[in-house]
Amino acid sequence: MEMRYNIAEAMEEAQSCFQKIEDEYEGIFGRRYGSVEPVYCDDAEIVLVTSGTITSTSRQVINDLRARGEKVGLLKIKLFRPFPVDIIRQALKSIPKVAVIDRNISFGASGIFAQEVRAALCNLAGHPPVFGYIVGLGGRDVTTDVLEDIYWRTKNNEVPEKESIWLGLQEV
């Protein structure tokens, strides 16, 4: 148990180490990398939470939706461990709805990022509903149409229809 405790403590300390590294990086290159990247979150009614390669396609969808008057934002998670709970809480605390797009699954539970975002928000009073979407497993393409469908499903429902919403399944 003590070994696990020490690992947990070291992970907590890693967050402050990340901040020191960020400061050094900024001193050398004049910019910060950040553990998350918010895009258009200030006035968003729905924020898509992404990580990795799906973010580029999501940016395109968000720009297209914003051009049509939709208040949608993006939160790219860049650091998974330690999970940036405080930063995510700050970014999402006043957002009415959150749609987490996972390209992974924890079998028997849900998408891994959706689990983490739900856990980060669960103790905030009046936290937003978190819609969890599973897409693109096995290298399957996630198109702009799929991402726009995620936006409209989230917008048109008050709460998620189920814990994990799988999109892009082929009929067998």
FENDA-V281252 format. One record per residue. N is the residue number from 0. RES is the residue in three letters. BURIAL is b if it has 24 or more other C-alpha atoms within 12 Angstrom, else e. Layout:
N RES BURIAL
N RES BURIAL
//
This chain:
0 MET e
1 GLU e
2 MET e
3 ARG e
4 TYR e
5 ASN e
6 ILE e
7 ALA e
8 GLU e
9 ALA e
10 MET e
11 GLU e
12 GLU e
13 ALA e
14 GLN b
15 SER e
16 CYS e
17 PHE b
18 GLN e
19 LYS e
20 ILE e
21 GLU e
22 ASP e
23 GLU e
24 TYR e
25 GLU e
26 GLY e
27 ILE e
28 PHE e
29 GLY e
30 ARG e
31 ARG e
32 TYR e
33 GLY b
34 SER b
35 VAL b
36 GLU b
37 PRO b
38 VAL b
39 TYR b
40 CYS b
41 ASP e
42 ASP e
43 ALA b
44 GLU b
45 ILE b
46 VAL b
47 LEU b
48 VAL b
49 THR b
50 SER b
51 GLY e
52 THR e
53 ILE b
54 THR b
55 SER e
56 THR b
57 SER b
58 ARG b
59 GLN e
60 VAL b
61 ILE b
62 ASN e
63 ASP e
64 LEU b
65 ARG b
66 ALA e
67 ARG e
68 GLY e
69 GLU e
70 LYS b
71 VAL b
72 GLY b
73 LEU b
74 LEU b
75 LYS b
76 ILE b
77 LYS b
78 LEU b
79 PHE e
80 ARG e
81 PRO b
82 PHE b
83 PRO b
84 VAL b
85 ASP e
86 ILE b
87 ILE b
88 ARG b
89 GLN e
90 ALA b
91 LEU b
92 LYS b
93 SER b
94 ILE b
95 PRO b
96 LYS b
97 VAL b
98 ALA b
99 VAL b
100 ILE b
101 ASP b
102 ARG b
103 ASN b
104 ILE b
105 SER e
106 PHE e
107 GLY e
108 ALA e
109 SER b
110 GLY b
111 ILE b
112 PHE b
113 ALA b
114 GLN b
115 GLU b
116 VAL b
117 ARG b
118 ALA e
119 ALA b
120 LEU b
121 CYS e
122 ASN e
123 LEU e
124 ALA e
125 GLY e
126 HIS b
127 PRO b
128 PRO b
129 VAL b
130 PHE b
131 GLY b
132 TYR b
133 ILE b
134 VAL b
135 GLY b
136 LEU e
137 GLY e
138 GLY e
139 ARG e
140 ASP e
141 VAL b
142 THR e
143 THR e
144 ASP e
145 VAL b
146 LEU b
147 GLU b
148 ASP b
149 ILE b
150 TYR b
151 TRP b
152 ARG b
153 THR b
154 LYS b
155 ASN e
156 ASN e
157 GLU e
158 VAL e
159 PRO b
160 GLU e
161 LYS e
162 GLU b
163 SER b
164 ILE b
165 TRP b
166 LEU b
167 GLY e
168 LEU e
169 GLN e
170 GLU e
171 VAL e
//
